Amino acid sequence: MKIKNIGGEFGLIGRIKSKINLYSNDVVAGIGDDAAVLRYDNKNYLLFTTDMLVENVHFSLKYYSPQQIGMKAIEQNSSDIAAMGGIPKFAIVSLALPNDIDVEFVDKLYNGINKKSKKYKISIVGGNITRSKEIAVSIAMLGFVEKKYLALRSGAKINDLVFCSGDVGKSAVGLELLKNSKNGHSIKNHLEPECRLDLAGKLVKAGINSMIDVSDGVASEVRHICEESGVGAVIYADKIPMSKNTIIDAKKLHKNPLDFALYGGEDFELIFTANKNRLNKLKKHKVTVIGRIVGKKYGIKLIKNNKKYNLKIGFDHFKRLRV
């Protein structure tokens, strides 16, 4: 049986999860969230996450500088910690490199890693290096979150509002511009994305119920929250925030910008839910209400042009490549 026949990436994760046994009572949350949550002390939980960038899957040297690869590696892991309401603190970096690669490439890669590590005050404390036909950068990151501010995917409640930070679709549009040799503002959004670490800290203090970062598109992230929370959702297409630049750049490609927002990913914005009585507090942070949480029996729906559709899944590594 092929991975694509069991539901692709997310079906595979579910299959792996079913085979895993936990041997510690200190695991608060394991597979199924942006980061693992482990007991640490009376005030804090320890957060543990990992992510990987693979050449010709997540990046192409035709588009990316070594520094941009290093920057993105730190940003995407920091985004996972942010989505839990936490602060990143420590990381180890593992590299797979071709035998004939120039050492200057590695120097520049670490210039990017160090630039973002300095920004977020993350200490690089180790790693591993091995030989490979293509470049891969894998980071494992530790962080902390105050127990009272922990945000999980599983906390969404019926009648919650669904929110989206910033604007989405920009990274996926930028990638398509690059692949089609076109220019546009969105290219920088793809090559140099930034996570919403500061905002995440403010959101958990405002009192949200669940949260996830936008790494695989709004559609996937809403679905993850619904699956982990045992609920359904209604998402309004005309409410999904997209910048003017994203819309302009999508038109250059003769494509619908909404598709990039729903099914693209790597924006590292935040999707979260909260009770409507938190609306005034949350609106101060320039976030957008894009839908509401409903009972599981109603499914996960997209309202577009006054018609109701099943919300499709977003990016899946075993169904299509980013580059």
C-alpha positions as CSV (number, residue, x, y, z in Angstrom):
1,M,0.0,0.0,0.0
2,K,1.3,3.5,-0.9
3,I,1.3,6.4,1.5
4,K,-1.1,8.3,-0.9
5,N,-3.6,5.5,-0.4
6,I,-3.9,6.0,3.4
7,G,-4.6,9.7,3.2
8,G,-1.1,11.1,2.4
9,E,1.0,12.9,5.0
10,F,-1.7,13.3,7.6
11,G,-3.0,9.7,7.2
12,L,0.6,8.6,7.7
13,I,0.9,10.7,10.9
14,G,-2.3,9.1,12.2
15,R,-1.0,5.7,11.4
16,I,2.3,6.4,13.2
17,K,0.5,7.9,16.2
18,S,-1.6,4.7,16.6
19,K,1.7,2.6,16.9
20,I,3.4,4.9,19.5
21,N,3.4,4.0,23.2
22,L,4.2,6.6,25.9
23,Y,6.5,5.5,28.7
24,S,6.3,8.7,30.8
25,N,3.6,10.4,32.8
26,D,5.3,13.7,32.0
27,V,3.8,13.9,28.5
28,V,1.0,16.4,28.5
29,A,0.5,16.4,24.7
30,G,2.3,14.4,22.1
31,I,1.7,13.7,18.4
32,G,-1.1,15.9,17.1
33,D,0.0,19.4,18.0
34,D,2.6,22.0,16.8
35,A,4.9,20.9,19.6
36,A,5.0,18.2,22.3
37,V,4.2,19.5,25.8
38,L,6.1,18.0,28.7
39,R,5.9,18.6,32.4
40,Y,8.8,20.8,33.7
41,D,8.1,22.7,36.9
42,N,5.2,24.1,38.9
43,K,4.8,27.2,36.6
44,N,6.0,26.0,33.1
45,Y,5.7,23.3,30.6
46,L,8.6,22.3,28.3
47,L,7.8,22.5,24.6
48,F,9.7,20.3,22.1
49,T,9.4,20.5,18.3
50,T,11.3,19.7,15.1
51,D,11.1,20.6,11.5
52,M,13.1,20.0,8.3
53,L,13.9,21.8,5.1
54,V,14.9,19.5,2.2
55,E,16.4,20.7,-1.1
56,N,14.0,20.5,-4.0
57,V,11.1,19.9,-1.6
58,H,11.1,23.0,0.6
59,F,13.6,25.1,-1.2
60,S,15.5,25.4,-4.5
61,L,19.0,26.9,-4.8
62,K,17.7,28.6,-7.9
63,Y,15.7,30.9,-5.6
64,Y,17.1,30.8,-2.1
65,S,20.4,32.1,-0.8
66,P,22.1,29.9,1.9
67,Q,21.3,32.7,4.5
68,Q,17.6,32.6,3.6
69,I,17.5,28.9,4.1
70,G,19.0,29.3,7.6
71,M,16.7,32.1,8.5
72,K,13.6,30.1,7.4
73,A,14.7,27.0,9.3
74,I,14.6,29.0,12.6
75,E,11.4,30.9,11.7
76,Q,9.4,27.7,11.0
77,N,10.4,26.0,14.2
78,S,9.9,29.2,16.2
79,S,6.4,29.4,14.7
80,D,5.6,26.0,16.1
81,I,6.6,27.2,19.6
82,A,4.6,30.4,19.1
83,A,1.5,28.4,18.2
84,M,1.6,26.8,21.6
85,G,1.8,30.2,23.3
86,G,5.4,29.6,24.2
87,I,8.9,31.1,23.9
88,P,11.8,29.3,22.1
89,K,15.0,28.9,24.0
90,F,17.3,26.2,22.7
91,A,17.9,24.4,19.4
92,I,20.1,21.8,17.8
93,V,20.8,21.9,14.1
94,S,21.4,18.8,11.9
95,L,22.7,19.1,8.4
96,A,22.8,16.7,5.5
97,L,25.3,18.0,2.9
98,P,26.7,16.9,-0.5
99,N,30.4,15.9,-0.3
100,D,31.5,18.6,-2.7
101,I,29.6,21.5,-1.2
102,D,31.6,24.7,-0.5
103,V,32.3,25.5,3.1
104,E,31.2,29.1,2.3
105,F,27.7,27.8,1.8
106,V,27.7,26.5,5.4
107,D,29.1,29.7,6.7
108,K,26.3,31.7,5.0
109,L,23.7,29.2,6.1
110,Y,24.8,29.7,9.7
111,N,24.7,33.5,9.2
112,G,21.0,33.1,8.6
113,I,20.5,30.7,11.5
114,N,22.5,33.1,13.8
115,K,20.6,36.2,12.6
116,K,17.2,34.7,13.6
117,S,18.6,33.0,16.7
118,K,19.8,36.4,17.9
119,K,16.4,38.0,17.1
120,Y,14.5,35.4,19.3
121,K,17.4,34.8,21.8
122,I,17.6,31.1,20.9
123,S,20.8,29.3,21.9
124,I,22.2,26.8,19.4
125,V,23.5,24.0,21.6
126,G,24.5,21.2,19.3
127,G,23.6,19.2,16.2
128,N,24.8,16.6,13.7
129,I,26.3,16.6,10.2
130,T,26.1,13.8,7.6
131,R,26.7,13.3,3.9
132,S,23.8,13.3,1.4
133,K,23.0,13.8,-2.2
134,E,20.9,16.8,-1.5
135,I,20.9,19.5,1.3
136,A,18.7,19.1,4.3
137,V,18.5,21.3,7.4
138,S,16.7,19.8,10.4
139,I,16.2,21.7,13.6
140,A,14.9,20.4,17.0
141,M,13.8,23.2,19.3
142,L,13.0,23.5,23.0
143,G,10.9,26.2,24.5
144,F,8.8,27.0,27.5
145,V,5.2,28.1,28.1
146,E,3.5,29.1,31.3
147,K,0.9,26.5,32.1
148,K,-1.9,29.0,32.2
149,Y,-1.1,30.2,28.7
150,L,-0.7,26.9,26.9
151,A,-2.6,26.8,23.6
152,L,-3.5,23.4,22.1
153,R,-5.3,22.5,18.9
154,S,-7.8,20.6,21.0
155,G,-9.3,23.5,22.9
156,A,-11.9,24.8,20.3
157,K,-15.5,24.9,21.6
158,I,-18.8,25.1,19.8
159,N,-19.8,28.7,19.1
160,D,-16.1,29.9,19.2
161,L,-15.2,32.4,16.6
162,V,-12.4,31.4,14.2
163,F,-9.7,34.0,13.8
164,C,-6.7,34.6,11.4
165,S,-3.8,36.8,12.1
166,G,-2.2,39.1,9.5
167,D,-2.8,38.1,5.9
168,V,-2.4,34.7,4.2
169,G,-1.6,33.3,0.7
170,K,1.5,35.5,0.3
171,S,4.2,32.9,0.6
172,A,2.5,30.5,-1.9
173,V,1.9,33.2,-4.4
174,G,5.6,34.2,-4.0
175,L,6.7,30.7,-4.8
176,E,4.5,30.5,-7.9
177,L,6.0,33.8,-9.1
178,L,9.5,32.4,-8.8
179,K,8.5,29.2,-10.6
180,N,7.0,31.2,-13.4
181,S,9.9,33.7,-13.6
182,K,7.7,36.6,-12.7
183,N,8.4,39.5,-10.3
184,G,6.2,40.7,-7.4
185,H,6.2,41.8,-3.7
186,S,5.1,38.3,-2.6
187,I,8.5,36.8,-3.5
188,K,10.1,38.2,-0.3
189,N,7.2,36.8,1.7
190,H,8.1,33.3,0.5
191,L,11.9,33.6,0.8
192,E,11.9,35.4,4.1
193,P,8.8,34.5,6.1
194,E,8.5,35.7,9.7
195,C,6.6,33.9,12.5
196,R,4.2,35.7,14.8
197,L,5.9,35.0,18.1
198,D,5.2,38.4,19.8
199,L,1.5,38.3,18.7
200,A,1.0,34.7,20.0
201,G,2.1,35.8,23.4
202,K,-0.5,38.5,23.4
203,L,-3.3,36.3,22.1
204,V,-2.9,33.7,24.9
205,K,-3.0,36.4,27.5
206,A,-6.2,37.7,25.9
207,G,-7.9,34.3,26.5
208,I,-8.1,32.1,23.4
209,N,-9.2,28.4,23.3
210,S,-7.1,26.8,20.6
211,M,-4.3,27.8,18.2
212,I,-2.2,26.5,15.3
213,D,0.3,28.2,12.9
214,V,-0.4,28.4,9.1
215,S,2.3,26.1,7.6
216,D,0.1,24.1,5.2
217,G,-2.7,26.6,4.4
218,V,-5.8,27.9,6.2
219,A,-7.8,24.9,5.1
220,S,-5.5,22.3,6.7
221,E,-5.0,24.3,9.9
222,V,-8.8,24.7,10.4
223,R,-9.2,21.0,9.8
224,H,-6.5,20.1,12.3
225,I,-8.2,22.2,15.0
226,C,-11.5,20.6,14.2
227,E,-10.1,17.1,14.3
228,E,-8.2,17.5,17.5
229,S,-11.2,19.3,19.2
230,G,-13.9,17.0,17.9
231,V,-15.9,19.9,16.3
232,G,-16.9,21.2,12.9
233,A,-16.4,24.7,11.4
234,V,-17.9,27.2,9.0
235,I,-15.3,29.4,7.2
236,Y,-16.3,32.4,5.1
237,A,-14.3,32.8,2.0
238,D,-14.8,36.6,1.7
239,K,-13.5,37.1,5.2
240,I,-10.1,35.4,4.7
241,P,-7.5,38.3,4.9
242,M,-5.3,38.8,1.9
243,S,-3.1,41.7,1.1
244,K,-3.3,43.9,-2.0
245,N,0.1,42.6,-3.1
246,T,-1.0,39.0,-2.8
247,I,-4.1,39.7,-4.9
248,I,-2.1,41.7,-7.5
249,D,0.6,38.9,-7.7
250,A,-2.1,36.2,-8.0
251,K,-3.6,38.0,-11.0
252,K,-0.2,38.0,-12.7
253,L,-0.4,34.3,-12.5
254,H,-4.1,34.3,-13.7
255,K,-5.0,32.4,-10.5
256,N,-7.5,32.9,-7.7
257,P,-5.7,34.4,-4.6
258,L,-8.1,32.6,-2.3
259,D,-6.7,29.2,-3.4
260,F,-3.2,30.3,-2.3
261,A,-4.6,31.4,1.1
262,L,-6.6,28.2,1.7
263,Y,-4.3,25.6,0.2
264,G,-0.8,27.2,0.0
265,G,0.9,27.5,3.4
266,E,4.2,28.7,4.9
267,D,2.7,32.1,5.9
268,F,3.4,31.2,9.6
269,E,0.4,33.3,10.6
270,L,-1.9,32.0,13.3
271,I,-5.3,30.5,13.2
272,F,-7.1,30.4,16.6
273,T,-10.5,30.2,18.2
274,A,-12.0,32.1,21.1
275,N,-15.3,32.8,22.7
276,K,-17.1,35.8,21.2
277,N,-16.9,37.6,24.5
278,R,-13.1,38.0,23.8
279,L,-13.7,39.7,20.5
280,N,-13.1,43.3,21.6
281,K,-9.8,42.3,23.3
282,L,-8.6,40.4,20.3
283,K,-9.5,43.0,17.7
284,K,-6.9,45.3,19.2
285,H,-4.3,42.9,17.7
286,K,-5.5,43.4,14.1
287,V,-6.8,39.9,13.7
288,T,-9.7,38.8,11.5
289,V,-12.8,36.7,12.2
290,I,-13.0,34.2,9.4
291,G,-15.6,31.8,10.7
292,R,-17.1,29.9,13.7
293,I,-16.9,26.6,15.3
294,V,-20.0,24.3,15.0
295,G,-20.9,20.8,16.0
296,K,-18.9,17.9,14.5
297,K,-22.0,16.6,12.7
298,Y,-22.1,19.7,10.5
299,G,-18.6,19.0,9.1
300,I,-16.1,21.6,7.9
301,K,-17.6,23.9,5.4
302,L,-16.5,26.9,3.2
303,I,-19.1,29.5,2.4
304,K,-18.3,31.1,-1.0
305,N,-20.6,33.2,-3.1
306,N,-23.5,32.2,-0.8
307,K,-22.9,28.5,-1.5
308,K,-21.7,25.9,0.9
309,Y,-18.8,23.6,0.0
310,N,-16.8,21.0,1.9
311,L,-13.5,22.5,2.9
312,K,-10.7,20.6,1.1
313,I,-7.4,19.8,2.7
314,G,-4.3,22.1,2.2
315,F,-0.7,21.2,1.4
316,D,0.3,17.6,1.7
317,H,3.9,16.5,1.1
318,F,2.9,13.2,-0.4
319,K,0.5,14.7,-2.9
320,R,2.5,17.7,-4.3
321,L,5.8,19.5,-3.8
322,R,6.4,23.1,-2.9
323,V,9.2,23.6,-5.4
